[in-house]
Amino acid sequence: MDLRSTITCPHCGHSETETMPTDACQWYYDCKKCGALLRPKDGDCCVYCSYGNVSCPPVQHGMLCGDGSASD
C-alpha cells in the first residue's frame, strides 16, 4: 500500500506530496500556495481520490472509504 500521494490544486496547479491517514478520510485540504480549500469532487470519498496521484488507503484495498465495507 502506498501512503504517499501528490495532491495537485485545481486552482493554481501547485503540487504537494503528503502522507495519507490510514484510519480516516481527509475531506478537506488547504493548498499551501494559494490557500484554496479543496473538498472531494462529487462521487469521490476524499481529497486524495479527487486530486491525488494515489487513491486513499481504503480504496487501494478495495474498500469504500470511511465505512470499511467492500466495494463491488
VOGU-3710 file (C-alpha; in Angstrom, 3 decimals, decimal comma):
1> mdlrstitcp> 0,000/0,000/0,000  1,274/3,444/-0,934  0,735/6,020/1,833  2,159/8,994/-0,087  0,116/10,917/-2,624  0,838/14,100/-4,541  -2,128/16,457/-4,414  -2,402/18,978/-7,252  -4,505/22,082/-6,645  -7,037/22,585/-9,443
11> hcghsetetm> -6,974/26,355/-8,839  -3,250/27,183/-9,090  -1,612/23,914/-10,188  0,648/23,658/-7,121  1,591/20,075/-6,199  2,500/18,835/-2,740  3,328/15,280/-1,633  1,557/14,313/1,577  1,275/11,232/3,768  -2,299/9,957/3,825
21> ptdacqwyyd> -4,006/8,954/7,068  -4,745/5,236/7,297  -7,589/5,489/9,808  -9,763/8,300/8,400  -10,826/10,042/5,212  -9,466/13,510/4,579  -12,330/15,648/3,349  -10,505/18,990/3,325  -7,090/20,142/2,194  -5,651/23,668/2,192
31> ckkcgallrp> -3,424/24,400/-0,802  -0,059/25,541/0,536  0,394/28,010/-2,339  -2,950/29,748/-2,997  -4,805/28,788/0,194  -7,782/27,251/-1,638  -9,801/24,825/0,476  -10,134/21,627/-1,542  -13,054/19,273/-0,995  -13,726/15,927/-2,689
41> kdgdccvycs> -15,384/16,020/-6,100  -18,885/14,540/-6,342  -18,622/10,758/-6,174  -15,161/10,744/-4,562  -14,638/9,868/-0,915  -11,744/12,209/-0,096  -9,336/14,824/-1,436  -6,723/12,176/-2,254  -9,148/10,349/-4,540  -10,092/13,642/-6,211
51> ygnvscppvq> -6,774/15,485/-6,507  -4,028/12,992/-5,628  -1,997/10,749/-7,879  -2,629/7,823/-5,482  -6,043/6,853/-4,091  -6,572/6,724/-0,330  -5,643/3,530/1,591  -9,223/2,159/1,909  -9,790/2,495/-1,841  -6,406/0,869/-2,533
61> hgmlcgdgsa> -7,694/-2,110/-0,509  -10,980/-2,256/-2,433  -12,996/-0,750/0,399  -15,370/2,166/0,420  -13,571/4,997/2,132  -14,735/5,659/5,662  -17,113/2,757/6,210  -14,978/-0,373/5,937  -17,295/-2,195/3,538  -16,076/-3,786/0,323
71> sd> -16,910/-2,143/-2,983  -18,013/-4,181/-5,993
//
